[in-house]
Amino acid sequence: MPLSYNVGFFGILAALIASMGQAFTIQPAFKDTLILLLGVMASELKNVNAFWVGLSYGSKQKADTLAQAMAEIGRR
């Protein structure tokens, strides 16, 4: 999920930057929509990445704790 979110965010950003340099044109109404979408995605980018990174880190901690507990039980 975070990869596709990041690709979408930076893809929209790249399209808007390219349209400013006249590489191609975007209709004004569609450009406004893209700018709004970019703002919404920018405000949530940190939260999306923190959720997935935090989730992975929490899972690793849980797995390490369980492995340590199982090792202690095995020693008894």
C-alpha positions as CSV (number, residue, x, y, z in Angstrom):
1,M,0.0,0.0,0.0
2,P,2.6,2.7,0.9
3,L,4.5,2.0,-2.4
4,S,1.5,2.6,-4.5
5,Y,0.5,5.7,-2.4
6,N,4.0,7.1,-2.8
7,V,4.1,6.4,-6.5
8,G,0.7,8.1,-7.0
9,F,1.8,11.1,-4.9
10,F,5.0,11.7,-6.7
11,G,3.5,10.9,-10.1
12,I,0.9,13.6,-9.6
13,L,3.6,16.0,-8.4
14,A,5.8,15.2,-11.4
15,A,2.9,15.7,-13.8
16,L,2.1,19.1,-12.3
17,I,5.7,20.2,-12.5
18,A,6.1,19.0,-16.0
19,S,3.0,20.9,-17.1
20,M,4.5,24.1,-15.6
21,G,7.5,23.6,-17.9
22,Q,5.2,23.2,-20.9
23,A,6.3,19.6,-21.5
24,F,2.5,19.0,-21.9
25,T,-0.6,20.8,-21.0
26,I,-3.3,20.0,-18.4
27,Q,-6.7,21.5,-18.7
28,P,-7.2,24.2,-16.0
29,A,-10.2,22.5,-14.3
30,F,-8.3,19.1,-14.2
31,K,-5.2,20.9,-12.9
32,D,-7.1,22.4,-10.0
33,T,-8.4,18.9,-9.2
34,L,-4.9,17.5,-9.3
35,I,-3.6,20.3,-7.0
36,L,-6.4,19.5,-4.5
37,L,-5.7,15.8,-4.7
38,L,-2.0,16.5,-4.2
39,G,-2.8,18.5,-1.1
40,V,-4.9,15.8,0.4
41,M,-2.3,13.2,-0.3
42,A,0.5,15.3,1.0
43,S,-1.4,15.8,4.3
44,E,-1.8,12.0,4.7
45,L,1.5,10.9,3.3
46,K,3.2,10.9,6.7
47,N,0.4,9.0,8.3
48,V,0.3,6.3,5.6
49,N,4.0,5.7,5.8
50,A,4.1,5.8,9.6
51,F,1.3,3.2,9.7
52,W,3.1,0.7,7.5
53,V,6.5,1.3,8.9
54,G,5.2,1.2,12.5
55,L,3.2,-1.9,11.8
56,S,6.2,-3.7,10.4
57,Y,8.3,-2.6,13.4
58,G,5.6,-3.7,15.9
59,S,5.4,-7.1,14.2
60,K,9.1,-7.6,14.5
61,Q,9.1,-6.6,18.2
62,K,6.2,-9.1,18.8
63,A,8.0,-11.9,16.9
64,D,11.2,-11.2,18.9
65,T,9.3,-11.2,22.2
66,L,7.6,-14.4,21.3
67,A,10.8,-16.1,20.3
68,Q,12.5,-15.0,23.5
69,A,9.5,-16.3,25.6
70,M,9.6,-19.7,23.7
71,A,13.4,-19.9,24.3
72,E,12.9,-19.4,28.0
73,I,10.1,-22.0,28.1
74,G,12.4,-24.5,26.3
75,R,15.1,-24.0,28.9
76,R,12.9,-25.1,31.7
